[in-house]
Amino acid sequence: MLEIIGVKQLYKDIQKIAKRTAKGESFLVVSRSKPIFEINPHQQPKKQRGKKRTLLEEFEELQFNSGEKDLSKKIDKIVYGV
């Protein structure tokens, strides 16, 4: 859930907010009671998290109705690394 903070509070407590954001918290920054922007934690792509992806996860990304001509080659690449 977003915590609502004002621009002045952001300016005053930027280091605290940065640390809380790094821990997973999100903020909605407002000015004169109007939303201006959100601050959200950075999300690394799955490949960079160090977790090895399973074949099932790779197959889930395939869209079998995508109209790909050589879908079997794509599957072979995932399964056999060819």
Order of alpha helices (4+ residues) and beta strands (2+ residues): beta-alpha-alpha-beta-beta-alpha-alpha
